[in-house]
């Protein structure tokens, strides 16, 4: 649209005018990927993330919370004691989601109970290859499978008792359902909190005493104790294709479009190795969980930039 002139001055004016026109077009939102109109909006800025404060749910949940705060959200993270309260909390609030759904089997009953108010993101999983079931210390060399629990000497040594956790965890429901089966027909399941379970298992380890307990991996808990997950040939706890997914209130995406995008991007890109390192800092080294999560976000600028790409953070 500009004719070439011999004057360098006029040439500079033309270049400047073109730059202004292009800039105006970009700000108008017509065809420019950098315009505010083409970016995903925050929506409602209030967000609630419940999480289980005693397992690997802690680092992944708090990291997601820190990234959402960087995007401009007001995030409340609430520790809960078991899976049941997680699903109840998310089903009741359109501002809520959690990062601890164990599927397709372990949390199935809780999901089914509240499914009219829930949606699961499983295009990619936060964590793959999850195992849920029963475990023993590795020094129990003769116990490798749930079927081995029928061994009379071992059964009597643990008083035919499985050391459980909070009754509202999916693994507890699966175990209760199998107490009358051939492998576990003599056993009873002892309920307790996660903290009490860990203390009792820790005590057994220190004294090299026999014990069988509910567990899952990957988990800082089984890793720190060097526990042995028992083989489950009858698929009492589902097949070996368990995984961990984000579970949203069914209205969350509409109410918080950018937060949904950010959280699912993190799920697509989440590192199990990173999570294990963060869990060790929190649960073994006793570091402040929020600080551990914030340090991770501060030290991973490239990841965070990708998670926040094309998000309108105003």
C-alpha positions as CSV (number, residue, x, y, z in Angstrom):
1,X,0.0,0.0,0.0
2,X,3.0,2.3,0.3
3,X,5.1,3.4,-2.8
4,X,8.8,3.2,-2.6
5,X,10.4,6.7,-2.1
6,X,13.9,7.7,-2.5
7,X,13.9,9.4,0.9
8,X,15.1,7.2,3.8
9,X,13.0,9.3,6.1
10,X,9.8,8.5,4.2
11,X,10.8,4.8,4.2
12,X,11.1,4.8,7.9
13,X,7.7,6.5,8.3
14,X,6.2,3.8,6.1
15,X,7.7,1.1,8.2
16,X,6.5,2.7,11.4
17,X,3.0,3.1,10.0
18,X,2.9,-0.6,9.0
19,X,4.1,-1.6,12.4
20,X,1.3,0.4,14.0
21,X,-1.3,-1.1,11.7
22,X,-0.1,-4.6,12.5
23,X,-0.1,-3.9,16.2
24,X,-3.6,-2.6,16.0
25,X,-4.8,-5.7,14.2
26,X,-3.2,-7.9,16.8
27,X,-4.9,-6.0,19.7
28,X,-8.2,-6.2,17.9
29,X,-8.1,-10.0,18.3
30,X,-8.7,-10.8,14.6
31,X,-6.4,-13.7,13.7
32,X,-3.6,-13.0,16.2
33,X,-2.7,-15.8,18.7
34,X,-1.4,-13.3,21.1
35,X,-4.6,-11.3,21.5
36,X,-6.5,-11.4,24.8
37,X,-9.7,-12.5,22.9
38,X,-7.9,-15.6,21.7
39,X,-6.6,-16.6,25.1
40,X,-8.5,-18.8,27.5
41,X,-10.2,-16.7,30.2
42,X,-9.9,-17.4,33.9
43,X,-13.6,-17.4,34.7
44,X,-14.5,-17.6,38.3
45,X,-11.3,-17.1,40.3
46,X,-12.2,-19.1,43.4
47,X,-10.9,-22.7,43.4
48,X,-10.9,-25.5,46.0
49,X,-8.6,-28.5,45.8
50,X,-9.1,-31.2,48.5
51,X,-6.2,-33.7,48.8
52,X,-5.1,-36.6,51.0
53,X,-2.4,-35.1,53.2
54,X,-0.7,-38.4,53.9
55,X,0.2,-39.7,50.4
56,X,1.5,-38.6,47.1
57,X,-1.6,-36.7,46.5
58,X,0.0,-33.9,48.5
59,X,2.9,-32.9,46.1
60,X,0.9,-33.1,42.9
61,X,-2.1,-31.3,44.3
62,X,0.0,-28.5,45.8
63,X,2.0,-28.0,42.6
64,X,-1.2,-27.6,40.6
65,X,-2.4,-25.1,43.2
66,X,0.8,-23.0,42.9
67,X,0.5,-22.9,39.1
68,X,-3.1,-21.8,39.3
69,X,-2.1,-19.1,41.8
70,X,0.5,-17.9,39.3
71,X,-2.3,-17.7,36.7
72,X,-4.4,-15.4,38.9
73,X,-6.7,-17.8,40.8
74,X,-7.5,-17.7,44.5
75,X,-6.9,-21.3,45.5
76,X,-7.8,-23.1,48.7
77,X,-6.2,-26.4,49.4
78,X,-7.8,-28.6,52.0
79,X,-6.3,-31.8,53.5
80,X,-8.7,-34.6,54.0
81,X,-8.3,-38.1,55.5
82,X,-9.6,-40.5,52.8
83,X,-11.0,-41.0,49.3
84,X,-14.6,-40.8,50.3
85,X,-14.4,-37.2,51.5
86,X,-12.5,-36.2,48.3
87,X,-15.4,-37.3,46.1
88,X,-18.0,-35.8,48.4
89,X,-16.3,-32.4,48.5
90,X,-15.8,-32.2,44.7
91,X,-19.4,-33.3,44.0
92,X,-20.7,-30.5,46.2
93,X,-18.7,-27.6,44.8
94,X,-18.6,-26.3,41.2
95,X,-15.3,-24.7,42.2
96,X,-13.6,-27.9,43.1
97,X,-11.5,-30.8,41.7
98,X,-9.0,-33.3,43.1
99,X,-6.0,-35.1,41.7
100,X,-6.3,-38.5,43.3
101,X,-8.8,-40.6,41.4
102,X,-7.7,-44.2,41.2
103,X,-9.4,-46.0,38.3
104,X,-10.8,-48.1,36.8
105,X,-11.4,-50.1,40.0
106,X,-10.3,-48.7,43.3
107,X,-12.4,-45.6,43.4
108,X,-15.2,-46.9,41.3
109,X,-17.8,-47.1,44.1
110,X,-17.2,-43.4,45.1
111,X,-17.3,-42.2,41.6
112,X,-20.5,-44.1,40.9
113,X,-22.0,-42.6,44.1
114,X,-21.4,-39.0,43.0
115,X,-21.0,-39.4,39.2
116,X,-24.0,-37.1,38.3
117,X,-21.8,-34.2,39.6
118,X,-18.4,-35.4,38.5
119,X,-16.3,-35.7,35.3
120,X,-13.0,-37.5,35.0
121,X,-10.1,-36.3,32.8
122,X,-8.4,-39.4,31.4
123,X,-7.0,-38.4,28.0
124,X,-3.7,-38.9,29.8
125,X,-3.2,-40.0,33.3
126,X,-1.4,-38.2,36.1
127,X,0.2,-41.5,37.1
128,X,0.2,-44.8,35.2
129,X,0.9,-48.3,36.4
130,X,-0.6,-48.0,39.9
131,X,-0.9,-51.0,42.1
132,X,-3.4,-51.2,44.9
133,X,-3.8,-54.1,47.4
134,X,-1.9,-55.8,50.2
135,X,1.7,-55.7,51.1
136,X,4.2,-57.2,53.5
137,X,7.8,-56.3,54.5
138,X,10.4,-57.7,52.1
139,X,11.9,-59.7,54.9
140,X,8.8,-61.9,54.7
141,X,10.5,-64.0,52.0
142,X,7.8,-66.8,51.8
143,X,4.9,-64.4,51.3
144,X,4.7,-63.2,47.7
145,X,1.0,-63.5,46.8
146,X,-2.3,-63.0,48.4
147,X,-2.8,-66.7,48.2
148,X,0.2,-67.2,50.4
149,X,-1.7,-65.5,53.3
150,X,-3.5,-68.8,53.8
151,X,-0.2,-70.1,55.3
152,X,-1.2,-71.1,58.9
153,X,2.1,-70.1,60.5
154,X,2.0,-66.6,58.9
155,X,-1.7,-66.1,59.6
156,X,-1.2,-66.9,63.3
157,X,1.9,-64.7,63.5
158,X,-0.2,-61.7,62.5
159,X,-3.2,-62.9,64.5
160,X,-5.1,-63.3,61.2
161,X,-5.3,-59.5,61.0
162,X,-4.8,-57.1,58.1
163,X,-3.6,-53.7,59.2
164,X,-5.9,-51.3,57.3
165,X,-6.3,-47.6,57.0
166,X,-9.2,-45.2,56.9
167,X,-12.4,-47.1,56.1
168,X,-13.3,-44.5,53.5
169,X,-10.4,-45.5,51.2
170,X,-11.2,-47.6,48.2
171,X,-8.6,-50.2,49.1
172,X,-10.5,-50.8,52.3
173,X,-13.8,-51.5,50.6
174,X,-12.1,-53.9,48.2
175,X,-10.5,-55.7,51.1
176,X,-13.8,-56.0,53.1
177,X,-15.5,-57.4,50.1
178,X,-13.0,-60.3,50.0
179,X,-12.7,-61.2,53.6
180,X,-15.0,-64.2,53.1
181,X,-13.0,-65.5,50.1
182,X,-10.9,-68.6,50.1
183,X,-7.6,-66.6,50.5
184,X,-8.8,-64.2,53.3
185,X,-11.6,-66.2,55.0
186,X,-9.8,-66.3,58.4
187,X,-8.7,-62.7,58.3
188,X,-10.2,-59.6,59.9
189,X,-9.5,-56.0,58.7
190,X,-8.4,-53.5,61.3
191,X,-9.4,-49.9,60.5
192,X,-7.2,-46.9,61.5
193,X,-6.0,-43.6,60.3
194,X,-3.1,-43.4,57.7
195,X,-0.9,-42.0,60.5
196,X,-1.7,-44.8,62.9
197,X,-1.2,-47.5,60.2
198,X,2.2,-46.1,59.4
199,X,3.2,-46.1,63.0
200,X,2.2,-49.7,63.5
201,X,3.9,-50.8,60.4
202,X,7.0,-48.8,61.3
203,X,7.1,-50.6,64.7
204,X,6.8,-54.0,63.1
205,X,9.7,-53.1,60.8
206,X,12.0,-52.0,63.6
207,X,11.4,-55.3,65.4
208,X,11.4,-57.3,62.2
209,X,7.9,-58.7,63.1
210,X,5.4,-60.1,60.6
211,X,2.6,-57.8,59.4
212,X,0.3,-57.5,56.4
213,X,-1.3,-54.2,55.5
214,X,-3.2,-52.3,52.8
215,X,-1.0,-50.3,50.5
216,X,-0.4,-48.9,47.0
217,X,2.5,-48.0,44.8
218,X,3.9,-45.7,43.7
219,X,3.8,-44.2,47.2
220,X,6.4,-42.6,49.5
221,X,5.0,-45.0,52.1
222,X,5.8,-48.3,50.4
223,X,9.1,-46.9,49.0
224,X,10.3,-45.7,52.4
225,X,9.4,-48.9,54.1
226,X,10.7,-51.1,51.3
227,X,7.4,-53.0,51.2
228,X,6.5,-55.8,48.9
229,X,3.2,-55.5,47.1
230,X,1.6,-59.0,47.0
231,X,0.6,-60.6,43.7
232,X,-3.1,-60.6,43.1
233,X,-3.9,-63.4,40.7
234,X,-7.6,-63.3,41.3
235,X,-7.7,-59.5,40.6
236,X,-9.3,-58.8,44.0
237,X,-8.1,-55.2,43.6
238,X,-8.7,-55.0,39.8
239,X,-6.2,-55.6,37.1
240,X,-2.7,-54.1,37.0
241,X,-3.9,-51.3,34.7
242,X,-4.9,-48.9,37.6
243,X,-4.0,-45.2,37.1
244,X,-4.6,-41.8,38.8
245,X,-6.7,-39.1,37.1
246,X,-8.1,-35.7,37.8
247,X,-11.7,-35.6,39.0
248,X,-13.6,-32.4,38.4
249,X,-17.0,-31.2,39.5
250,X,-19.1,-31.4,36.3
251,X,-19.5,-27.6,36.2
252,X,-15.9,-26.8,36.9
253,X,-14.7,-26.5,33.2
254,X,-17.5,-24.0,32.4
255,X,-16.9,-22.0,35.5
256,X,-13.1,-22.0,35.3
257,X,-12.0,-22.6,31.7
258,X,-8.4,-21.6,32.1
259,X,-8.0,-23.6,35.3
260,X,-9.3,-26.7,33.6
261,X,-6.9,-26.2,30.7
262,X,-3.9,-25.7,33.1
263,X,-4.7,-28.7,35.3
264,X,-5.2,-31.0,32.3
265,X,-2.0,-29.8,30.8
266,X,-0.2,-30.6,34.0
267,X,-1.8,-34.1,34.0
268,X,-0.5,-34.6,30.4
269,X,3.0,-33.6,31.4
270,X,3.3,-34.7,35.0
271,X,6.5,-36.6,36.0
272,X,6.2,-39.6,38.4
273,X,9.9,-39.2,39.1
274,X,9.4,-35.6,40.1
275,X,6.5,-36.5,42.3
276,X,8.5,-39.1,44.1
277,X,11.3,-36.6,44.8
278,X,8.8,-34.1,46.1
279,X,7.1,-36.7,48.3
280,X,10.4,-37.6,49.8
281,X,11.1,-34.0,50.7
282,X,7.7,-33.7,52.4
283,X,7.2,-37.0,54.1
284,X,10.8,-38.2,54.8
285,X,12.7,-35.0,55.1
286,X,9.8,-33.2,56.8
287,X,10.0,-30.1,54.6
288,X,7.0,-27.7,54.5
289,X,4.7,-29.1,51.8
290,X,3.6,-25.7,50.4
291,X,7.2,-24.5,50.2
292,X,8.3,-27.7,48.5
293,X,5.5,-27.2,45.9
294,X,6.4,-23.5,45.4
295,X,10.1,-24.2,45.0
296,X,9.3,-26.8,42.3
297,X,7.2,-24.3,40.4
298,X,9.8,-21.5,40.8
299,X,12.5,-23.9,39.6
300,X,10.6,-25.2,36.5
301,X,9.9,-22.0,34.5
302,X,9.9,-23.8,31.2
303,X,7.2,-26.3,32.3
304,X,5.1,-23.6,33.9
305,X,5.3,-21.4,30.8
306,X,4.0,-24.2,28.7
307,X,1.2,-24.9,31.2
308,X,0.2,-21.2,31.1
309,X,0.6,-20.7,27.4
310,X,-2.3,-18.7,25.8
311,X,-4.0,-18.2,29.2
312,X,-5.3,-14.7,29.9
313,X,-3.8,-14.2,33.3
314,X,-5.3,-10.7,33.8
